[in-house]
Amino acid sequence: MNANNNKKWVVYVLGALQAFIGLTAVAGGFRLVSNPNGLPDFPIGWLSNSPFTNYFIPGLVLLIVIGFGNVLAGTVTFLRKRYSGGIAVVLGALLILYMTVEVWFVGLRNFLQPLYFMFGAVVLILGLKVFRSAVTAHQIDVESTSYSLSSQKIFDN
């Protein structure tokens, strides 16, 4: 597999993963915001050791930051914008943080928590890969445009 095909593969996997995370987070966040006092699979008692009295704020963060953020990031990645890698790194780190805080306060409740933690790590790693390739692709050759100040006569006495 040549380097160009490898870059395409990384972009496709990253964009698809961001879209999947985003769509599922929008659905989950909407459920929590719509039912802040709990659901059968998210009883309000789980929040007893957390700073939250209901699921509204965690649901809003899940809906807006993780959900809409990743849908937007997936779109940016598929459009191959040069800043897509940086956005992916930030959102991957935010997903890892969200899942860590959730498990810290609510406890490990199902397989989705470590799965989405791993998704966040994969998004972060692939985002770094895309970011690095974008930085090297857009480097400016400084040697050809720079010149030494000592060769100029601007400090003559």
C-alpha positions as CSV (number, residue, x, y, z in Angstrom):
1,M,0.0,0.0,0.0
2,N,1.6,3.3,-1.0
3,A,1.6,6.5,1.1
4,N,-1.3,8.1,-0.7
5,N,-3.6,5.1,-0.3
6,N,-2.6,4.9,3.4
7,K,-3.6,8.6,3.9
8,K,-6.9,7.9,2.2
9,W,-7.6,4.9,4.4
10,V,-6.8,6.9,7.5
11,V,-9.1,9.8,6.4
12,Y,-12.0,7.4,5.6
13,V,-11.7,5.4,8.8
14,L,-11.4,8.6,10.9
15,G,-14.4,10.3,9.1
16,A,-16.6,7.2,9.4
17,L,-15.7,6.8,13.1
18,Q,-16.4,10.4,13.8
19,A,-19.7,10.3,12.0
20,F,-20.7,7.1,14.0
21,I,-19.7,8.6,17.3
22,G,-21.5,11.8,16.5
23,L,-24.7,10.2,15.4
24,T,-24.9,7.8,18.4
25,A,-24.0,10.6,20.8
26,V,-26.7,12.9,19.3
27,A,-29.2,10.1,19.9
28,G,-28.0,9.4,23.4
29,G,-27.7,13.0,24.4
30,F,-31.2,13.7,23.1
31,R,-32.6,10.8,25.2
32,L,-30.9,12.2,28.3
33,V,-31.9,15.8,27.7
34,S,-35.5,14.7,27.0
35,N,-35.7,12.6,30.1
36,P,-33.4,14.3,32.6
37,N,-34.9,12.5,35.6
38,G,-33.8,9.1,34.4
39,L,-34.8,6.2,32.2
40,P,-35.1,2.5,32.9
41,D,-31.6,1.9,31.5
42,F,-30.3,5.1,33.2
43,P,-31.8,5.4,36.7
44,I,-31.4,8.7,38.5
45,G,-29.8,6.8,41.4
46,W,-26.6,6.4,39.4
47,L,-26.0,10.1,39.8
48,S,-25.9,9.9,43.7
49,N,-22.1,10.2,43.8
50,S,-21.9,12.9,41.1
51,P,-22.3,16.7,41.2
52,F,-25.4,16.4,39.0
53,T,-29.0,16.1,40.3
54,N,-30.3,14.9,36.9
55,Y,-29.1,13.9,33.4
56,F,-29.7,17.3,31.7
57,I,-26.2,18.7,31.9
58,P,-24.4,15.4,31.0
59,G,-26.9,14.9,28.2
60,L,-26.4,18.4,26.9
61,V,-22.6,17.9,26.8
62,L,-23.1,14.5,25.1
63,L,-25.5,16.0,22.6
64,I,-23.7,19.2,21.7
65,V,-20.0,18.6,22.3
66,I,-19.6,14.9,21.6
67,G,-22.5,14.5,19.2
68,F,-22.7,17.6,17.0
69,G,-19.0,18.1,17.4
70,N,-18.2,14.7,15.9
71,V,-20.8,15.0,13.2
72,L,-19.2,18.3,12.2
73,A,-15.7,16.9,12.5
74,G,-16.6,13.9,10.4
75,T,-17.8,16.2,7.7
76,V,-14.6,18.3,7.9
77,T,-12.5,15.2,7.7
78,F,-14.4,13.9,4.6
79,L,-13.9,17.3,3.0
80,R,-10.2,16.9,3.7
81,K,-9.7,20.2,5.3
82,R,-6.2,20.7,6.6
83,Y,-7.4,21.4,10.1
84,S,-9.4,18.2,10.4
85,G,-6.6,16.4,12.2
86,G,-6.5,19.0,14.9
87,I,-10.2,18.9,15.4
88,A,-10.1,15.1,15.6
89,V,-7.4,15.3,18.3
90,V,-9.4,17.7,20.4
91,L,-12.6,15.7,20.1
92,G,-10.9,12.4,20.7
93,A,-9.4,13.8,23.9
94,L,-12.9,15.2,24.9
95,L,-14.5,11.8,24.4
96,I,-11.8,10.2,26.5
97,L,-12.4,12.8,29.2
98,Y,-16.2,12.4,29.0
99,M,-16.0,8.7,29.4
100,T,-13.5,8.9,32.2
101,V,-15.6,11.3,34.2
102,E,-18.7,9.2,33.5
103,V,-17.1,6.0,34.8
104,W,-15.6,8.0,37.8
105,F,-19.0,9.2,39.0
106,V,-21.4,6.6,37.7
107,G,-19.2,3.5,37.7
108,L,-18.6,1.0,35.0
109,R,-22.1,0.0,33.9
110,N,-21.9,-1.6,30.5
111,F,-19.5,-2.4,27.6
112,L,-20.2,0.8,25.8
113,Q,-18.2,2.9,28.3
114,P,-14.8,1.2,27.6
115,L,-15.8,0.9,23.9
116,Y,-16.3,4.6,23.5
117,F,-13.2,5.3,25.5
118,M,-11.3,3.2,22.9
119,F,-13.1,5.0,20.1
120,G,-11.8,8.3,21.6
121,A,-8.3,7.0,21.7
122,V,-8.5,5.8,18.0
123,V,-9.9,9.2,16.9
124,L,-7.1,10.9,18.8
125,I,-4.4,8.7,17.3
126,L,-5.8,9.0,13.7
127,G,-6.2,12.7,14.2
128,L,-2.6,13.0,15.1
129,K,-1.7,11.0,12.0
130,V,-3.8,13.3,9.8
131,F,-2.5,16.4,11.6
132,R,1.1,15.4,11.1
133,S,0.6,14.7,7.4
134,A,-1.2,18.0,6.9
135,V,1.7,19.9,8.7
136,T,4.3,18.2,6.5
137,A,2.3,18.8,3.4
138,H,1.9,22.5,4.1
139,Q,5.4,23.3,5.3
140,I,7.1,26.3,3.8
141,D,10.7,26.0,2.7
142,V,12.2,28.6,5.1
143,E,15.8,28.2,3.7
144,S,14.8,29.4,0.2
145,T,13.0,32.5,1.5
146,S,15.2,33.6,4.4
147,Y,18.4,35.6,4.5
148,S,20.8,36.6,7.1
149,L,20.5,39.9,8.8
150,S,24.3,40.2,8.8
151,S,24.3,40.3,5.0
152,Q,22.1,43.4,5.1
153,K,23.4,46.8,5.8
154,I,20.6,47.8,8.2
155,F,22.8,48.3,11.3
156,D,25.5,50.5,9.8
157,N,27.1,53.0,12.1
